[in-house]
Structure formats: structure tokens, C-alpha cells
Amino acid sequence: IRGLAWPAVLTGWVAQSASLGMKDSWGPLKALVVASAVNGIGDIVLCRFLGYGIAGAAWATMASQVIAAYMMIINLNQKGYNAFAISIPLPSELLAIFELAAPVFVMMMSKV
């Protein structure tokens, strides 16, 4: 069940990193507070009152992660960044990314 939220989780992580990189910690904090509240209330309602058990907890967690990612995207849009834009990097930009990532990639592959 929680696997269904992985696209939202990854989007939320990237949006959080972008916000923190722009020195905005309030957006991620607001998303965290709301997501925690949704998860807590969802756990109580789904597990305790509706009897879904561990599946209910997974659904509540998934819902909270999707809501947090949505809030982070909205926060970036309000800051003037088009979070819905998809762009392909230029070859020079891609080379710069590879140059930064190569040492980490080699290190991670060496551990296997």
C-alpha cells in the first residue's frame, strides 16, 4: 500500500530539498505538521474505529505523504518556482551533474 506513494515521496523529497536550498524552512515545516496530523488522525480512525489494522496505518501514511508532497509543490509555486515544469538538461548541464555524481557512484558501487 505504501509503495503507491513512492512517486509522491520522491517528489516531496525533491521539493523539500529545493525549499531548503532556497533557505525556506517554513514550507517543509508546515507540510510536516499537516502530514503528521493527517497520519495520526488517519491511524486512529482507520485502525481503531474502522478496524483496518496495519493496512489502515499504511493507508494513513500514504495519504499523509501525498498531502505533504502536494503542499511542498504548492509552496514552491508560491515562491515563484514552477514546480510542475519538466525540462531536459542541456548536454553541458548533464556533464556537470555526471562530474559531481561520479565519485559518489563509484563509491556506492564499490560497496556492493
C-alpha positions as CSV (number, residue, x, y, z in Angstrom):
1,I,0.0,0.0,0.0
2,R,2.7,2.5,1.0
3,G,4.5,1.7,-2.3
4,L,1.8,3.5,-4.1
5,A,3.0,6.7,-2.5
6,W,6.6,6.4,-3.7
7,P,6.2,9.0,-6.6
8,A,4.7,11.5,-4.0
9,V,7.5,10.7,-1.5
10,L,10.3,11.3,-4.1
11,T,8.5,14.5,-5.3
12,G,8.2,15.6,-1.7
13,W,11.9,14.9,-1.0
14,V,13.0,16.9,-4.1
15,A,10.6,19.8,-3.3
16,Q,11.8,19.8,0.3
17,S,15.5,20.0,-0.8
18,A,14.6,22.8,-3.2
19,S,12.9,24.7,-0.5
20,L,15.7,24.3,2.0
21,G,18.2,25.2,-0.8
22,M,16.3,28.5,-1.2
23,K,16.6,29.0,2.6
24,D,12.8,28.4,3.2
25,S,12.3,26.1,6.1
26,W,8.7,27.2,6.9
27,G,7.2,25.4,3.9
28,P,8.7,22.0,4.8
29,L,7.7,22.6,8.4
30,K,4.1,23.3,7.5
31,A,3.9,20.2,5.3
32,L,5.4,18.1,8.1
33,V,2.9,19.4,10.7
34,V,-0.1,18.8,8.4
35,A,1.2,15.3,7.3
36,S,1.8,14.3,10.9
37,A,-1.7,15.3,11.9
38,V,-3.3,13.5,8.9
39,N,-1.2,10.4,9.7
40,G,-2.1,10.5,13.4
41,I,-5.8,11.1,12.8
42,G,-5.9,8.6,10.0
43,D,-4.2,5.9,12.1
44,I,-6.8,6.4,14.9
45,V,-9.8,6.4,12.6
46,L,-8.7,3.6,10.2
47,C,-7.1,1.3,12.8
48,R,-9.1,1.9,15.9
49,F,-12.6,2.8,14.7
50,L,-12.8,1.1,11.3
51,G,-10.7,-2.0,12.2
52,Y,-8.4,-1.9,9.2
53,G,-5.3,-2.7,11.3
54,I,-1.9,-2.4,9.8
55,A,-3.4,-1.8,6.3
56,G,-5.2,1.2,7.8
57,A,-1.9,2.5,9.1
58,A,-0.4,2.1,5.7
59,W,-3.3,3.9,4.0
60,A,-3.0,6.8,6.5
61,T,0.7,7.1,6.0
62,M,0.3,7.0,2.2
63,A,-2.3,9.8,2.4
64,S,-0.1,11.9,4.6
65,Q,2.8,11.5,2.2
66,V,0.7,12.5,-0.8
67,I,-0.6,15.6,1.1
68,A,2.9,16.6,2.2
69,A,4.2,16.4,-1.4
70,Y,1.3,18.4,-2.7
71,M,1.9,21.1,0.0
72,M,5.6,21.3,-0.9
73,I,4.8,21.7,-4.6
74,I,2.2,24.4,-3.8
75,N,4.8,26.1,-1.6
76,L,7.4,26.1,-4.4
77,N,4.8,27.6,-6.8
78,Q,4.0,30.4,-4.3
79,K,7.7,31.2,-4.2
80,G,7.8,31.8,-7.9
81,Y,9.3,28.4,-9.0
82,N,7.2,26.4,-11.5
83,A,7.3,23.1,-9.7
84,F,5.2,21.4,-12.5
85,A,7.7,22.3,-15.2
86,I,9.6,19.4,-16.8
87,S,12.8,20.3,-18.5
88,I,15.6,18.3,-20.2
89,P,19.0,19.4,-19.1
90,L,21.4,20.7,-21.8
91,P,24.4,18.4,-22.5
92,S,26.7,20.8,-20.7
93,E,24.4,20.7,-17.6
94,L,24.2,16.9,-17.8
95,L,28.0,16.7,-17.9
96,A,28.3,18.9,-14.8
97,I,25.8,16.6,-13.0
98,F,27.8,13.5,-14.0
99,E,31.1,15.1,-12.9
100,L,29.5,15.7,-9.4
101,A,27.9,12.3,-9.2
102,A,30.8,10.2,-10.5
103,P,32.7,9.9,-7.2
104,V,29.6,9.0,-5.2
105,F,28.5,6.5,-7.9
106,V,32.0,4.8,-7.8
107,M,31.9,4.7,-4.0
108,M,28.4,3.2,-3.9
109,M,29.2,0.6,-6.5
110,S,32.5,-0.3,-4.7
111,K,30.5,-1.3,-1.6
112,V,28.5,-3.9,-3.4
